[in-house]
Amino acid sequence: MTVRRRMLRQRDRLTHEERMDLMQGERGAFASDAARREAWMRHRLLLLARVQTHARPAAFWDYEAPAELRTSALEAIAADCHPREETVATWGRARAVDIQARIELRDRRQAWLNRPLRGLP
């Protein structure tokens, strides 16, 4: 293998930090969101193969999921949240709304992943 080919192949690999960023959403491994999106598009099949059938990496929810299931949809979900009073008493109103919105988003994502696919037996 030539040196040039080896260098190109090494540059195309993800570091551990980049992989964790794409899989778990631990931001900071990429210089920009555009670089993160490009890395996701380049490595998406490999990363999707590493998760269970009814799960998706964090980058999937950021770039490919339907708009209402993306991480950016948390604000819209939070606007309609009505957290339980005991949660408000424990965490305060803002944190309780955030917790409730994240739970609602998680439930919506799970329902979307478990939906029946058309055309399959």
MDTraj code that builds the backbone (N, CA, C; nanometers):
import mdtraj as md
import numpy as np

residues = "MET THR VAL ARG ARG ARG MET LEU ARG GLN ARG ASP ARG LEU THR HIS GLU GLU ARG MET ASP LEU MET GLN GLY GLU ARG GLY ALA PHE ALA SER ASP ALA ALA ARG ARG GLU ALA TRP MET ARG HIS ARG LEU LEU LEU LEU ALA ARG VAL GLN THR HIS ALA ARG PRO ALA ALA PHE TRP ASP TYR GLU ALA PRO ALA GLU LEU ARG THR SER ALA LEU GLU ALA ILE ALA ALA ASP CYS HIS PRO ARG GLU GLU THR VAL ALA THR TRP GLY ARG ALA ARG ALA VAL ASP ILE GLN ALA ARG ILE GLU LEU ARG ASP ARG ARG GLN ALA TRP LEU ASN ARG PRO LEU ARG GLY LEU PRO".split()
xyz = np.array([
    [0.0850, -0.1164, 0.0000],
    [0.0000, 0.0000, 0.0000],
    [0.0902, 0.1235, 0.0000],
    [0.0580, 0.2185, -0.0829],
    [0.1414, 0.3374, -0.0908],
    [0.1197, 0.4255, 0.0313],
    [0.2157, 0.5131, 0.0550],
    [0.2081, 0.6042, 0.1688],
    [0.0886, 0.6982, 0.1520],
    [0.0675, 0.7464, 0.0318],
    [-0.0438, 0.8388, 0.0068],
    [-0.1790, 0.7720, 0.0364],
    [-0.1967, 0.6508, -0.0097],
    [-0.3216, 0.5791, 0.0133],
    [-0.3432, 0.5545, 0.1632],
    [-0.2360, 0.5179, 0.2339],
    [-0.2454, 0.4951, 0.3770],
    [-0.2833, 0.6240, 0.4501],
    [-0.2260, 0.7361, 0.4092],
    [-0.2583, 0.8643, 0.4723],
    [-0.4038, 0.9022, 0.4468],
    [-0.4510, 0.8794, 0.3262],
    [-0.5908, 0.9100, 0.2950],
    [-0.6852, 0.8233, 0.3776],
    [-0.6505, 0.6962, 0.3921],
    [-0.7348, 0.6049, 0.4679],
    [-0.7374, 0.6440, 0.6165],
    [-0.6234, 0.6836, 0.6724],
    [-0.6188, 0.7244, 0.8126],
    [-0.6968, 0.8537, 0.8346],
    [-0.6922, 0.9461, 0.7409],
    [-0.7628, 1.0728, 0.7535],
    [-0.9138, 1.0510, 0.7477],
    [-0.9565, 0.9453, 0.6817],
    [-1.0984, 0.9184, 0.6667],
    [-1.1571, 0.8494, 0.7905],
    [-1.0753, 0.8052, 0.8823],
    [-1.1235, 0.7379, 1.0032],
    [-1.1688, 0.8395, 1.1069],
    [-1.2610, 0.7964, 1.1902],
    [-1.3066, 0.8802, 1.3007],
    [-1.2215, 0.8539, 1.4242],
    [-1.1933, 0.9591, 1.4990],
    [-1.1283, 0.9395, 1.6287],
    [-1.2341, 0.8917, 1.7282],
    [-1.1891, 0.8479, 1.8424],
    [-1.2825, 0.8040, 1.9463],
    [-1.3766, 0.9188, 1.9863],
    [-1.3215, 1.0389, 2.0026],
    [-1.4025, 1.1546, 2.0416],
    [-1.5061, 1.1882, 1.9348],
    [-1.4673, 1.1811, 1.8087],
    [-1.5615, 1.2089, 1.6999],
    [-1.6727, 1.1041, 1.6954],
    [-1.6360, 0.9786, 1.7149],
    [-1.7356, 0.8715, 1.7157],
    [-1.8344, 0.8901, 1.8307],
    [-1.7845, 0.9254, 1.9500],
    [-1.8730, 0.9488, 2.0643],
    [-1.9636, 1.0692, 2.0400],
    [-1.9102, 1.1713, 1.9748],
    [-1.9904, 1.2887, 1.9406],
    [-2.1077, 1.2481, 1.8517],
    [-2.0804, 1.1698, 1.7490],
    [-2.1857, 1.1285, 1.6562],
    [-2.2815, 1.0267, 1.7185],
    [-2.2294, 0.9383, 1.8019],
    [-2.3144, 0.8341, 1.8592],
    [-2.3966, 0.8840, 1.9776],
    [-2.3341, 0.9608, 2.0671],
    [-2.3999, 0.9980, 2.1919],
    [-2.4307, 1.1465, 2.2034],
    [-2.3845, 1.2250, 2.1094],
    [-2.4148, 1.3670, 2.1121],
    [-2.3263, 1.4489, 2.2034],
    [-2.2116, 1.3953, 2.2411],
    [-2.1180, 1.4712, 2.3243],
    [-2.0454, 1.5705, 2.2350],
    [-2.1009, 1.6902, 2.2236],
    [-2.0504, 1.7901, 2.1299],
    [-1.9097, 1.8370, 2.1652],
    [-1.8383, 1.8838, 2.0634],
    [-1.7076, 1.9421, 2.0847],
    [-1.5953, 1.8750, 2.0081],
    [-1.6189, 1.7627, 1.9468],
    [-1.5117, 1.6914, 1.8772],
    [-1.4876, 1.7468, 1.7373],
    [-1.5829, 1.8210, 1.6825],
    [-1.5709, 1.8739, 1.5472],
    [-1.5570, 2.0258, 1.5510],
    [-1.4875, 2.0792, 1.4516],
    [-1.4646, 2.2233, 1.4455],
    [-1.5933, 2.3007, 1.4198],
    [-1.6863, 2.2414, 1.3469],
    [-1.8117, 2.3100, 1.3156],
    [-1.9225, 2.2078, 1.2974],
    [-2.0447, 2.2572, 1.2922],
    [-2.1577, 2.1684, 1.2688],
    [-2.1513, 2.1113, 1.1273],
    [-2.1000, 2.1886, 1.0338],
    [-2.0860, 2.1393, 0.8962],
    [-1.9889, 2.0217, 0.8899],
    [-1.8802, 2.0299, 0.9652],
    [-1.7837, 1.9193, 0.9691],
    [-1.8460, 1.7960, 1.0344],
    [-1.9268, 1.8182, 1.1358],
    [-1.9957, 1.7069, 1.2029],
    [-2.0958, 1.6410, 1.1079],
    [-2.1714, 1.7226, 1.0373],
    [-2.2692, 1.6700, 0.9413],
    [-2.1997, 1.5905, 0.8310],
    [-2.0883, 1.6420, 0.7801],
    [-2.0137, 1.5725, 0.6752],
    [-1.9611, 1.4376, 0.7251],
    [-1.9088, 1.4366, 0.8477],
    [-1.8598, 1.3102, 0.9056],
    [-1.9750, 1.2120, 0.9235],
    [-2.0909, 1.2616, 0.9649],
    [-2.2077, 1.1731, 0.9799],
    [-2.2450, 1.1125, 0.8457],
    [-2.2537, 1.1937, 0.7420],
    [-2.2933, 1.1434, 0.6106],
    [-2.1919, 1.0425, 0.5565],
    [-2.0652, 1.0650, 0.5840],
    [-1.9616, 0.9754, 0.5343],
    [-1.9604, 0.8420, 0.6093],
    [-1.9908, 0.8435, 0.7388],
    [-1.9763, 0.7234, 0.8224],
    [-2.1092, 0.6694, 0.8737],
    [-2.2200, 0.7189, 0.8245],
    [-2.3512, 0.6843, 0.8810],
    [-2.3824, 0.5345, 0.8774],
    [-2.3514, 0.4676, 0.7686],
    [-2.3836, 0.3244, 0.7607],
    [-2.3069, 0.2436, 0.8651],
    [-2.1815, 0.2751, 0.8830],
    [-2.1002, 0.2063, 0.9831],
    [-2.1537, 0.2346, 1.1234],
    [-2.1910, 0.3583, 1.1509],
    [-2.2406, 0.3948, 1.2834],
    [-2.3796, 0.3358, 1.3092],
    [-2.4647, 0.3338, 1.2080],
    [-2.5972, 0.2739, 1.2241],
    [-2.5875, 0.1242, 1.2499],
    [-2.4865, 0.0603, 1.1937],
    [-2.4678, -0.0829, 1.2147],
    [-2.4274, -0.1157, 1.3582],
    [-2.3795, -0.0160, 1.4315],
    [-2.3331, -0.0387, 1.5685],
    [-2.4433, -0.0254, 1.6730],
    [-2.5624, 0.0151, 1.6334],
    [-2.6703, 0.0327, 1.7313],
    [-2.7758, -0.0753, 1.7131],
    [-2.8590, -0.0920, 1.8143],
    [-2.9654, -0.1907, 1.8082],
    [-3.0703, -0.1479, 1.7060],
    [-3.1551, -0.2417, 1.6685],
    [-3.2558, -0.2172, 1.5657],
    [-3.3466, -0.0994, 1.5994],
    [-3.3901, -0.0916, 1.7241],
    [-3.4830, 0.0144, 1.7632],
    [-3.4122, 0.1270, 1.8371],
    [-3.2972, 0.1690, 1.7845],
    [-3.2221, 0.2813, 1.8400],
    [-3.1515, 0.3519, 1.7250],
    [-3.1128, 0.4748, 1.7475],
    [-3.0391, 0.5515, 1.6477],
    [-2.9330, 0.6361, 1.7174],
    [-2.8207, 0.6629, 1.6506],
    [-2.7187, 0.7514, 1.7077],
    [-2.7714, 0.8951, 1.7185],
    [-2.7084, 0.9742, 1.8026],
    [-2.7503, 1.1131, 1.8230],
    [-2.7471, 1.1929, 1.6929],
    [-2.6482, 1.1696, 1.6090],
    [-2.6380, 1.2451, 1.4837],
    [-2.7556, 1.2160, 1.3906],
    [-2.8104, 1.0957, 1.3968],
    [-2.9291, 1.0654, 1.3167],
    [-3.0423, 1.1598, 1.3556],
    [-3.0638, 1.1755, 1.4870],
    [-3.1728, 1.2618, 1.5335],
    [-3.1457, 1.4078, 1.4993],
    [-3.0200, 1.4464, 1.4858],
    [-2.9872, 1.5849, 1.4524],
    [-3.0016, 1.6163, 1.3042],
    [-2.9765, 1.5184, 1.2165],
    [-2.9680, 1.5482, 1.0738],
    [-3.0692, 1.4763, 0.9850],
    [-3.1163, 1.3589, 1.0237],
    [-3.1991, 1.2813, 0.9312],
    [-3.3412, 1.2541, 0.9777],
    [-3.3678, 1.2673, 1.1039],
    [-3.5008, 1.2364, 1.1557],
    [-3.6027, 1.3385, 1.1056],
    [-3.7308, 1.3016, 1.1056],
    [-3.8339, 1.4007, 1.0734],
    [-3.8216, 1.5215, 1.1673],
    [-3.8588, 1.6382, 1.1197],
    [-3.8378, 1.7633, 1.1933],
    [-3.8938, 1.7589, 1.3353],
    [-4.0095, 1.6983, 1.3528],
    [-4.0709, 1.6973, 1.4862],
    [-4.0002, 1.6047, 1.5838],
    [-3.9043, 1.5249, 1.5357],
    [-3.8301, 1.4335, 1.6224],
    [-3.6851, 1.4750, 1.6421],
    [-3.6455, 1.5847, 1.5818],
    [-3.5069, 1.6305, 1.5956],
    [-3.4853, 1.6926, 1.7328],
    [-3.3604, 1.6979, 1.7731],
    [-3.3263, 1.7558, 1.9016],
    [-3.3705, 1.9009, 1.9088],
    [-3.3689, 1.9713, 1.7972],
    [-3.4106, 2.1113, 1.7940],
    [-3.5597, 2.1280, 1.8216],
    [-3.6372, 2.0195, 1.8192],
    [-3.7806, 2.0262, 1.8454],
    [-3.8122, 2.0351, 1.9944],
    [-3.7110, 2.0260, 2.0802],
    [-3.7340, 2.0299, 2.2244],
    [-3.8043, 2.1579, 2.2680],
    [-3.7694, 2.2709, 2.2089],
    [-3.8318, 2.3977, 2.2476],
    [-3.9809, 2.3971, 2.2178],
    [-4.0190, 2.3464, 2.1013],
    [-4.1611, 2.3409, 2.0655],
    [-4.2361, 2.2450, 2.1572],
    [-4.1742, 2.1338, 2.1902],
    [-4.2380, 2.0377, 2.2806],
    [-4.2509, 2.0992, 2.4194],
    [-4.1471, 2.1698, 2.4639],
    [-4.1496, 2.2316, 2.5973],
    [-4.2609, 2.3343, 2.6096],
    [-4.2953, 2.4008, 2.5006],
    [-4.4020, 2.5007, 2.5043],
    [-4.5364, 2.4383, 2.5389],
    [-4.5553, 2.3107, 2.5046],
    [-4.6816, 2.2412, 2.5314],
    [-4.6763, 2.1495, 2.6534],
    [-4.5656, 2.1493, 2.7258],
    [-4.5497, 2.0575, 2.8387],
    [-4.6232, 2.1070, 2.9620],
    [-4.6778, 2.0117, 3.0324],
    [-4.7415, 2.0380, 3.1610],
    [-4.6858, 1.9372, 3.2605],
    [-4.5712, 1.9706, 3.3224],
    [-4.5079, 1.8743, 3.4129],
    [-4.5897, 1.8531, 3.5394],
    [-4.5694, 1.7383, 3.6007],
    [-4.6396, 1.7064, 3.7241],
    [-4.5924, 1.7988, 3.8360],
    [-4.6799, 1.8256, 3.9290],
    [-4.6501, 1.9199, 4.0370],
    [-4.5352, 1.8744, 4.1260],
    [-4.5251, 1.7435, 4.1494],
    [-4.4151, 1.6966, 4.2341],
    [-4.2800, 1.7170, 4.1655],
    [-4.2779, 1.7102, 4.0316],
    [-4.1540, 1.7374, 3.9588],
    [-4.1191, 1.8851, 3.9687],
    [-4.2198, 1.9708, 3.9576],
    [-4.1969, 2.1152, 3.9703],
    [-4.1455, 2.1482, 4.1098],
    [-4.2050, 2.0867, 4.2118],
    [-4.1632, 2.1129, 4.3498],
    [-4.0194, 2.0689, 4.3738],
    [-3.9786, 1.9591, 4.3105],
    [-3.8434, 1.9071, 4.3308],
    [-3.7389, 1.9845, 4.2506],
    [-3.7673, 2.0106, 4.1245],
    [-3.6664, 2.0653, 4.0341],
    [-3.6858, 2.2118, 3.9981],
    [-3.8009, 2.2676, 4.0238],
    [-3.8299, 2.4029, 3.9779],
    [-3.8983, 2.3952, 3.8421],
    [-3.9713, 2.4981, 3.8061],
    [-4.0541, 2.4959, 3.6858],
    [-3.9725, 2.4752, 3.5575],
    [-3.8648, 2.5512, 3.5375],
    [-3.7874, 2.5430, 3.4125],
    [-3.7267, 2.4044, 3.3935],
    [-3.6677, 2.3496, 3.4978],
    [-3.6058, 2.2166, 3.4882],
    [-3.7130, 2.1094, 3.4694],
    [-3.8271, 2.1252, 3.5365],
    [-3.9354, 2.0278, 3.5228],
    [-3.9898, 2.0261, 3.3801],
    [-4.0025, 2.1434, 3.3187],
    [-4.0487, 2.1505, 3.1796],
    [-3.9462, 2.0847, 3.0883],
    [-3.8168, 2.1090, 3.1126],
    [-3.7116, 2.0478, 3.0317],
    [-3.7141, 1.8958, 3.0455],
    [-3.7289, 1.8463, 3.1659],
    [-3.7356, 1.7016, 3.1889],
    [-3.8558, 1.6425, 3.1162],
    [-3.9713, 1.7060, 3.1312],
    [-4.0931, 1.6561, 3.0677],
    [-4.0811, 1.6587, 2.9152],
    [-4.0196, 1.7646, 2.8598],
    [-4.0019, 1.7742, 2.7143],
    [-3.9104, 1.6636, 2.6632],
    [-3.8038, 1.6343, 2.7363],
    [-3.7122, 1.5271, 2.6955],
    [-3.7795, 1.3901, 2.7019],
    [-3.8618, 1.3694, 2.8024],
    [-3.9364, 1.2439, 2.8128],
    [-4.0335, 1.2314, 2.6959],
    [-4.1035, 1.3399, 2.6651],
    [-4.1992, 1.3390, 2.5540],
    [-4.1276, 1.3140, 2.4213],
    [-4.0127, 1.3788, 2.3997],
    [-3.9359, 1.3573, 2.2769],
    [-3.8881, 1.2126, 2.2684],
    [-3.8399, 1.1579, 2.3795],
    [-3.7970, 1.0185, 2.3818],
    [-3.9117, 0.9246, 2.3459],
    [-4.0290, 0.9498, 2.4009],
    [-4.1454, 0.8652, 2.3726],
    [-4.1889, 0.8759, 2.2269],
    [-4.1839, 0.9964, 2.1724],
    [-4.2202, 1.0148, 2.0309],
    [-4.1220, 0.9423, 1.9399],
    [-3.9936, 0.9514, 1.9737],
    [-3.8921, 0.8820, 1.8937],
    [-3.9120, 0.7310, 1.8999],
    [-3.9403, 0.6797, 2.0187],
    [-3.9597, 0.5356, 2.0338],
    [-4.0814, 0.4889, 1.9540],
    [-4.1890, 0.5679, 1.9569],
    [-4.3079, 0.5330, 1.8791],
    [-4.2761, 0.5346, 1.7300],
    [-4.1960, 0.6311, 1.6872],
    [-4.1585, 0.6401, 1.5450],
    [-4.0736, 0.5190, 1.5054],
    [-3.9800, 0.4794, 1.5911],
    [-3.8951, 0.3642, 1.5603],
    [-3.9753, 0.2342, 1.5571],
    [-4.0788, 0.2255, 1.6374],
    [-4.1582, 0.1028, 1.6462],
    [-4.2790, 0.1015, 1.5520],
    [-4.2916, 0.2022, 1.4691],
    [-4.4086, 0.2090, 1.3797],
    [-4.4028, 0.0952, 1.2785],
    [-4.5184, 0.0462, 1.2346],
    [-4.5174, -0.0584, 1.1324],
    [-4.4745, 0.0007, 0.9982],
    [-4.3915, -0.0700, 0.9296],
    [-4.3449, -0.0242, 0.7989],
    [-4.4381, -0.0751, 0.6909],
    [-4.4756, 0.0133, 0.6011],
    [-4.5668, -0.0252, 0.4921],
    [-4.4961, -0.1159, 0.3934],
    [-4.5701, -0.2112, 0.3436],
    [-4.5174, -0.2990, 0.2388],
    [-4.4396, -0.4193, 0.2904],
    [-4.4207, -0.4264, 0.4215],
    [-4.3496, -0.5409, 0.4779],
    [-4.4478, -0.6291, 0.5531],
    [-4.4294, -0.7593, 0.5488],
    [-4.5215, -0.8494, 0.6197],
    [-4.5127, -0.8328, 0.7709],
])
top = md.Topology()
chain = top.add_chain()
for i, resn in enumerate(residues, 1):
    res = top.add_residue(resn, chain, resSeq=i)
    for name in ("N", "CA", "C"):
        top.add_atom(name, md.element.get_by_symbol(name[0]), res)
traj = md.Trajectory(xyz[None], top)
